[in-house]
Amino acid sequence: MKYYLPLISVAALTLLSACNKNDEPEVVGGPADPMAEKLANAAPVELPPSVKASYQFRCKDNSLLFVDFLSDDKTANLRTEKNGAPTKLTAAEAGKPFEADGYKVEGSGKQITATVPGKGALSCKA
């Protein structure tokens, strides 16, 4: 009896695997995408620049400025408080000063000259 049990189980598995045979191709997918043509003709998407460097600057008047320089080298975000709302500064081309709404930042390394409304030009170091 102990020899018949494995033999019966092998026969049963063989029969079950034979029942699973299907020669028809499997159809995957659903209805056609109604926006396929629009997506194919759409303009390429440009991602926003990422943060290249972020510095906390101490200025000559003992104030703090927080500046994030972005990877496009034409944009910087300036905050006068650590968790304050950023002011987006832009430059006409890479290497030129970043400016907007009375703010101006010259330089992009560990030392900058910043102009903030209500204050003159400040020399600041990271």
Secondary structure, DSSP 8 states (H G I E B T S, - for coil): -TTHHHHHHHHHHHHHHHHT---S------S--TTHHHHHTS--------EEEEEEEEETTS-EEEEEEETTSSEEEEESSTTS--EEEE-SSTTS-EEETTEEEE-SSSEEEEE-TTS-EEEEE-
